[in-house]
């Protein structure tokens, strides 16, 4: 491919941004997608206003904006090139694709070609994400096996909405949660969750977004953190979450694995920004412990278990509300206990 002027290529690394937790939205659309009303310039401005460190440009089946992002990215905002691949029987995100690369979308589950396209994205260092698996519209319901994908988007857009096209996030989370125990028992591995806005309009970006532990703010490092599950999902930048487990001298964070030991395990969660929120711990047995935060929305919750009782622990934080669970404020990937 011929060389491209510097102002027409994305920033691959945000200079001076080293290891830490970074907030980003990996499913956003501009005017180059059906239903999109925002220019790349406006998307970048709204991402900064939402407190994000990175975004992924995921137009529907095109790479039309790839050449524009270098003008709007910078040391404070990394832009990852991507695509929402909208096939006949489900949508998926190709994150970290090469400049100008368009992934084929003209197929369905019966064509049995999805594995070939996933492999092509991975060979280029990209990440393959199941998008809004329970979206209630034509082609939105995801019919492919999850096994071929790296990550599942369990939270797409506002958690609860009266909009007829809103994805069923509760169903997506429940399906992913049930699969964790099975995957860990069978292979010791598991498929991480992420959350994105699927923004098309002003005010949507960052609701929700994924908070990733990365070695630096670069495409490769961010995708590596997402792939490893070193991440949690937030409804906004106002929400802070910390989660770790400890046993004796061992201390492990989100996405980590506690080595085999016979000592009691202490799971500890810190939350900020969810007034009167409800913190719950989840294992293969479902919800196992619940505690409430103060009206100030700040607090630490502990729960004790053992590796024999729990193969993994994950955390949810919800706003108070009627029914079995209120609106989600944050949720984590698991910590594995082996």
FENMO-V880082 format. One record per pair of residues at least 24 apart in sequence whose C-alpha atoms are under 8 Angstrom apart, sorted by sequence separation. I is the first residue (numbers start at 0). J is the second residue. D is the distance in whole Angstrom. If there is no record, write none. Layout:
# FENMO-V880082
i->(I I)
j->(J J)
d->(D D)
This chain:
# FENMO-V880082
i->(52 53 54 55 56 57 58 59 60 96 126 128 131 151 208 209 229 230 242 243 272 273 311 312 39 51 52 53 54 55 56 57 58 59 60 130 207 208 228 229 242 243 271 272 284 310 311 32 33 53 55 56 57 59 97 207 208 228 229 242 270 271 283 310 24 27 31 32 93 96 206 207 208 227 241 242 270 271 282 283 309 310 22 23 26 27 28 31 39 43 95 96 135 136 206 207 240 241 269 270 282 283 22 23 24 25 26 27 28 29 39 43 47 95 96 135 205 206 240 241 269 270 282 21 22 23 24 25 26 27 28 31 95 117 134 135 205 239 240 269 282 306 21 22 23 24 25 26 27 28 40 94 95 117 134 135 239 240 268 269 281 282 306 21 23 25 31 39 66 93 94 134 135 193 238 239 267 268 280 281 31 43 65 66 93 94 114 133 134 238 239 267 268 280 281 65 92 93 94 108 132 133 191 237 238 267 280 281 57 92 93 108 131 133 191 237 238 266 267 279 280 57 62 63 91 92 131 191 192 265 266 278 279 57 62 91 92 131 133 191 193 265 266 278 279 62 91 92 133 190 193 194 265 266 278 55 62 90 91 132 151 153 154 155 156 157 193 194 264 265 277 278 61 90 131 150 151 152 153 154 155 156 263 264 276 277 60 89 90 149 150 151 152 153 154 155 156 263 264 276 277 60 90 148 149 150 151 152 155 156 263 264 276 277 60 89 150 152 262 263 275 276 60 261 273 274 275 261 273 260 156 259 90 89 90 157 87 88 89 156 157 87 88 89 90 156 86 88 89 155 85 88 89 154 25 88 89 88 273 9 8 9 26 7 8 9 10 16 7 8 9 10 15 7 8 9 13 14 6 7 8 9 13 7 8 10 12 13 6 7 9 10 13 5 6 13 12 11 26 10 11 10 11 9 25 9 9 242 150 150 149 157 257 259 260 253 254 255 256 257 258 259 253 254 255 256 257 258 253 254 255 256 257 253 254 256 252 251 240 242 8 238 244 238 243 234 235 234 124 233 234 126 233 125 232 233 231 232 231 232 126 231 230 231 180 230 180 229 179 228 228 177 95 95 184 95 183 94 180 180 77 79 77 78 192 77 191 51 49 45 49 45 46 45 46 37 42 35 36 37 35 36 37 52 34 35 36 159 27 158 26 27 28 158 24 25 26 27 28 29 24 25 26 27 28 24 26 27 27 24 24 23 24 25 24 25 23 24 51 22 23 49 50 22 23 49 22 23 21 22 20 21 20 21 20 21 19 20 18 19 18 19 21 18 19 17 18 17 18 16 17 16 14 13 12 13 12 11 12 11 22)
j->(76 77 78 79 80 81 82 83 84 120 150 152 155 175 232 233 253 254 266 267 296 297 335 336 64 76 77 78 79 80 81 82 83 84 85 155 232 233 253 254 267 268 296 297 309 335 336 58 59 79 81 82 83 85 123 233 234 254 255 268 296 297 309 336 51 54 58 59 120 123 233 234 235 254 268 269 297 298 309 310 336 337 50 51 54 55 56 59 67 71 123 124 163 164 234 235 268 269 297 298 310 311 51 52 53 54 55 56 57 58 68 72 76 124 125 164 234 235 269 270 298 299 311 51 52 53 54 55 56 57 58 61 125 147 164 165 235 269 270 299 312 336 52 53 54 55 56 57 58 59 71 125 126 148 165 166 270 271 299 300 312 313 337 53 55 57 63 71 98 125 126 166 167 225 270 271 299 300 312 313 64 76 98 99 126 127 147 166 167 271 272 300 301 313 314 99 126 127 128 142 166 167 225 271 272 301 314 315 92 127 128 143 166 168 226 272 273 301 302 314 315 93 98 99 127 128 167 227 228 301 302 314 315 94 99 128 129 168 170 228 230 302 303 315 316 100 129 130 171 228 231 232 303 304 316 94 101 129 130 171 190 192 193 194 195 196 232 233 303 304 316 317 101 130 171 190 191 192 193 194 195 196 303 304 316 317 101 130 131 190 191 192 193 194 195 196 197 304 305 317 318 102 132 190 191 192 193 194 197 198 305 306 318 319 103 132 193 195 305 306 318 319 104 305 317 318 319 306 318 306 203 306 138 138 139 206 137 138 139 206 207 138 139 140 141 207 138 140 141 207 138 141 142 207 79 142 143 143 328 65 65 66 83 65 66 67 68 74 66 67 68 69 74 67 68 69 73 74 67 68 69 70 74 69 70 72 74 75 69 70 72 73 76 69 70 77 77 77 92 77 78 78 79 78 94 79 80 314 225 226 226 234 334 336 337 331 332 333 334 335 336 337 332 333 334 335 336 337 333 334 335 336 337 334 335 337 334 334 329 331 98 328 334 329 334 327 328 328 219 328 329 222 329 222 329 330 329 330 330 331 226 331 331 332 282 332 283 332 283 332 333 283 218 219 310 222 310 222 310 311 216 218 217 218 332 218 332 205 204 201 205 202 204 204 205 199 204 198 199 200 199 200 201 216 199 200 201 326 195 326 195 196 197 327 194 195 196 197 198 199 195 196 197 198 199 196 198 199 204 204 205 205 207 208 208 209 208 209 236 208 209 235 236 209 210 236 210 211 210 211 210 211 211 212 212 213 212 213 212 213 213 214 216 214 215 214 215 215 216 215 216 216 216 216 216 217 217 217 218 218 236)
d->(5 4 5 4 5 5 5 5 5 7 8 7 6 8 6 6 5 7 7 6 5 7 4 8 7 7 6 6 6 6 5 4 6 6 7 8 7 6 7 4 6 7 6 6 8 6 5 5 7 7 6 7 5 7 7 6 7 5 7 5 7 4 7 5 7 7 6 5 7 7 8 4 7 6 6 6 6 7 6 7 7 6 7 5 8 7 7 8 7 6 8 7 7 6 5 6 7 5 8 6 7 7 5 6 7 5 6 6 6 7 7 7 7 7 6 6 7 6 6 7 6 6 6 8 5 5 5 4 7 6 5 8 5 7 7 7 6 8 5 4 5 5 6 7 5 6 7 6 7 8 6 5 6 7 6 6 6 7 6 7 6 7 6 8 8 7 7 8 8 7 5 4 8 8 7 5 7 5 7 5 7 8 6 8 6 7 7 6 6 6 6 6 6 6 6 6 8 5 8 7 8 5 7 8 5 4 5 8 7 6 7 6 6 7 7 6 7 6 7 6 7 8 8 8 7 5 8 7 7 7 5 7 5 8 5 5 7 8 7 5 8 6 6 6 6 7 5 6 6 8 7 6 5 8 5 7 6 7 5 6 7 6 7 6 6 7 6 8 6 7 6 7 6 5 8 5 6 6 6 4 5 4 7 5 7 5 7 8 7 6 5 5 5 6 6 6 6 6 5 6 6 7 8 8 7 6 6 5 6 8 5 7 5 6 8 7 7 7 7 8 7 6 7 8 8 7 6 8 7 7 8 7 7 5 6 6 8 5 5 6 7 5 7 6 7 6 7 7 4 7 8 6 6 7 8 6 7 7 7 7 7 7 8 8 5 7 8 8 4 7 5 6 7 5 6 4 6 5 8 7 5 8 4 5 8 6 8 7 5 7 7 7 7 7 5 6 7 7 8 6 7 6 7 6 8 7 8 8 8 7 6 8 8 7 8 7 6 8 6 6 7 5 6 6 5 5 5 6 6 5 6 6 6 5 7 7 7 7 7 8 8 7 8 7 8 7 8 5 8 6 6 7 5 8 5 7 7 5 6 6 7 4 7 6 8 6 5 7 8 6 8 7 7 8 8 8 8 8 7 8 7 6 7 8 6 8 6 7 7 8 6 7 6 7 7 7 8 8 6 6 4 6 7 8 6 6 8 7 8 6 5 7 7 6 8 6 6 5 6 6 5 8 5 5 5 7 7 7 7 7 6 7 7 8 5 8 6 6 8 7 5 7 6 6 6 7 4 8 5 6 6 5 5 6 4 7 6 6 7 6 6 7 7 4 7 6 5 4 7 6 6 5 8 6 6 6 4 6 7 6 8)
